[in-house]
Amino acid sequence: PFWLKPPQGPAALVLRRMSPVLLTLAVAVSSVVDATRIPRLAATLSRARHVVHPLRHGHHAAEAAVVGPPPEAKAQLQAASDIMRDLDIVVSSKVSIRWLGRERGLGVLAHAPIEPGELLLKGPVSPVGVVGAMLQAPWESVGMHIMGQRFVSDPPWSFPGTARLLLKLTNLLLHIGRHNVSTLGPMERYIAALPLARQELLAYWPEDARALLRGSAMLARVPAMPEDRTRLSAAGLLSYWPPDSPKPSLEEMHDAFVRANIIRDSRCFNTNAFGSMFIPLLDLVNHAPPRASNADWTASGRSHWHLVSSKSIAPGEEVQICYAVTDFLDMWGKNGFFDRASVDDAIAHIHVAPGALGDGHAGGIYAVPREHALWGEGEGADLIRQLLKSAPKELSLEEARRHVRIRLAELIRTHLSGHAAPPAPPAPGVEDPLAEYRVVAENVLNFERSLLNRILDSLHA
């Protein structure tokens, strides 16, 4: 076969000229094929050099050239273009902001070879360049700034400035709502174009939508922010409203407060020098787990933030930073997206009923140890320690470990049995208000089941 022996003469010339066409066809075919169903094809394409690499969720950057962005993404792209121009944000000639498909949204894509240490993005840390917890913005009245400093205090376990940033974002969204978009500044237009869907963050799901996740450990890991609670918080802010600012209605305040929470939870960054900040354009850089990320950002100076490559990046690859070292489900619960690239790092969690680990045990959510580190430290160690304590004292070490495996398998099966069937959708032809929530809930439950069943298989083995 020709692949065992490099072709010579005219055959080599034909193959060299045809290879771009063949690789383009391969990428196009793979964007249609679900990468989870044909893993060998996905793995082969991901290893190919000088080809657009497969993106998370089985989507490919080639999709950007085939499927155009929806109207809301076009508005966001225009706002990004405006803010780059108006705020003098430096963008390397080797990258651009591109539409990467509906599940991935906008992202930063390389279109020339990038070496480690190259500057990709740079922007000002200023009252007009970022929304910062410690900075008074041009659209913010003196009274509102003082209110943020005096009346909003952060609990000691939170990062400095997150509550003050929430107040500033709430005020900014109220300011946007009072004005025509064409009269706003670049930051306001950029914020106004952000997609802020509640179904992305579990904390803001309505109760009937949370019922779709019945049995999942996510419900206990991400406490609900029910509407009566957010309304109470919005009313509390109104009670401190300064007299030099136009006072909004409770409905306006509540809507802005919830959307500000979504921006803060899913799009903001923590810095040591400036507290919490919303940084335009940097918020478009998507996440990758530590081993797969290829860029880092800093705001350690007093004037600018920087995005710098940490690895070589090939043309067609996406520029990605690591938001946090956490598991698949935590990333969705805290940031509003799935990170299927971190499957190997994911930790499954189960709900242990009171008394299941012995008398007096109150129950709770426990991490299940990875199958290759059942007796190690770290995530899941607490559960293993509890199970070892419950083993009869007369057992040998090997018998005690077998006891732990059996009990762990029982706990996992008990947890999985709690995954109730979701509420039935409406009859055909009737609009389903939970349609988008159903899709997300099914993804979460399927992934949770697959992780736990994989661990069960290893325990039986």
Salt bridges, closest charged atoms under 4 A:
ASP34 OD2 - ARG37 NE 3.70
GLU63 OE1 - HIS59 ND1 2.98
GLU72 OE2 - ARG102 NH1 3.99
ASP82 OD1 - ARG85 NH1 3.40
ASP82 OD2 - ARG189 NE 3.86
ASP86 OD1 - ARG85 NE 3.05
ASP86 OD2 - ARG189 NH2 3.28
GLU103 OE1 - HIS57 ND1 3.20
GLU103 OE2 - HIS59 NE2 3.94
GLU103 OE1 - ARG340 NH1 3.95
GLU118 OE1 - LYS94 NZ 3.14
GLU140 OE1 - HIS145 ND1 3.66
GLU140 OE1 - LYS168 NZ 2.88
GLU188 OE2 - HIS175 NE2 3.63
GLU227 OE2 - ARG231 NE 3.13
GLU251 OE2 - ARG231 NH1 2.85
ASP255 OD2 - ARG259 NE 3.15
ASP265 OD1 - ARG264 NE 3.35
ASP283 OD2 - ARG267 NH1 2.55
GLU317 OE2 - HIS53 ND1 3.86
GLU318 OE1 - ARG104 NE 2.64
ASP327 OD2 - ARG221 NH2 3.08
ASP330 OD1 - ARG221 NH2 2.75
ASP339 OD1 - ARG56 NH1 3.74
ASP339 OD2 - HIS287 NE2 2.77
ASP345 OD1 - ARG291 NH2 3.42
GLU371 OE2 - ARG454 NE 3.17
GLU377 OE1 - ARG385 NH1 3.91
ASP382 OD1 - ARG385 NH2 2.45
GLU410 OE1 - ARG407 NH1 3.07
ASP432 OD2 - ARG438 NE 2.63
GLU448 OE2 - HIS415 NE2 2.69
GLU448 OE2 - HIS419 NE2 3.70
